[in-house]
């Protein structure tokens, strides 16, 4: 069975940690019962990444997709979370796993910002625009792996 483990930083504020529980519940509703959805915090709150990973496995997961619920490719998403997930996975050698990039540059997040600002989106991205680099100088390496152009390159290589 596949599982999605959503991971945030964790907070000293209970309401911030509870929000991740709500996100996990929403995603569980959206993907249905054939996929497990669990959550974990990198630090400052429970469940830890090791506890969240173990919970996925105990619930029947044989493949865990760890998603850093963070915007950009900082040290937590590129170093800390992959390391902590890898350490948790060592206890379950028969379980496969992978760690996703952070949200990065996506049309969906831009739409949320416009919506929250009360601004109508007047142009959506098609296949070409949705996978292009949005840096004004077109330096597709300036955002690292979070760049939408890099995501398009990875998708093209996978097919």
N, C-alpha and C positions, 0 to 999 in steps of 0.2 A: 504494500500500500504506500502511496506517496503522501508526504507531509510537507507543509509549509510552516517554517518556524520564523515568525516575525520578531526581529530583535531591535530594540531601541537602546539608547544610552542608559536609561534609568534615571530617576530623580528622587530628591528628598521630599518632593511634593506628592502626596498620595494621588491627587486628582490627575497628575501627569502620567503616573504609572497606570492608573485605571483606564485612561484613554486608550492605551495599547490593548488592554483586554477588550475594549469595545471594538477596536479595529479588527482584532482577531475574530470576534463574534460576527462582525459584518462580513468579513471575507469568508468565514465558514458558511454563512448563509448563501453567499454568492456562488461558491464553488460546489456546494452540495456535500453529501455524506461520503462520497467516494474518495475524498481527499481530507486528510486531517489538517487542522489549522491550530497551531499553538503559538504562544508568545513567550518572550524572555527579555530580560534586561541585562545589558553588558555589565553594569555595576550599580551600586546604590540601592537596589531593590530586588525582590524575589518575584518570580523564579529567575534563577541565574541561567546562563546559556547552557551549562551542563544539565541543570534540572529540566529545562525546556526540551533539550535534545532527548534526554532519557524519557521524558513523558511521551514524546512522539513515538519512540521505539516501543515502550510498554503498551501503547495504544494500538500497535500493529504496524507501524511504519517500517518499511524496508529501504526507502529512499527519502532523504530529507533535503529540502530546498530551503536554505537559510537566507532570509532577506533582511538586510540592514535597513531599518525604517529611518533612514537619514537622507538628507538631500544631496550632499556632495561627497566626493572621494577623498575625505580626510583620513587621518591616521587610524581612526576607529574602524572605518569601513574597509580600508585597504590592508590594515595590519592586525589590529586588535581582535576584531570579530572573526576574521578567518582563522587566526591562531586559536582563539577560544573554542570555536566550533570544531576545529581539528582535534584539539585536546579532548573534547567531549566525545567525539566520534571514536577515539581509540578504545573506549570501553565496549564498543559495538562493532567489531570488525566485519560483520556480515551486512552492515547497513551502508549503503552508498550515500554520499552527500555532496552538495556543492553550495558555494556561497555566492550570492548575486552581488552585482555592483549596487551602489546607492541609486536613488531615484534619478539623479542627474537632470539633464535637459530634456523635458518632454512636453509635448503639446498639451497633455491632460493637466499637468501642473500649472501651465500658463493660463489655461481656461479657468482653473479654480481661482487663481489670483484675480483675473478679470471679473469673475462672478462675485467674489468677495468685495471687490471695489465698486460693484454696481455698474460695471462697464460691459456693454454688449460686444461680443467677439464678432468682428465683421469679416474675418477671413480665417478659414481653417487650413491646416496643412494637408496637402495631398501626399501621395507616396514620395514624391521628390522632395518637397519642402520638409516633410516630417523626419527625414533622415539626413538632412544637410547640416553643415556646421553653421551655427548662428553667431560665431565670433565676427565682429565687423571687419577684421583683416583676413577672415577665412583661414585661420590657423587651427586646423582640426585637432591639433595636439594640445591646445591651451587648456582644455578642461579635463584632460586625462580620460580615463575610461568612462566617465559620466557623459561625455559628449554624445549627442544623438547620432553624429556621423560615425563614431566608433561602434555604436550599437548596430547600425545598418551594415557596417563592414563585417561584424561578427555574424549577423544573420545571413549575409551573402555567403560567407565561408562555410556555414553550417549546412547550407542547401546544396 
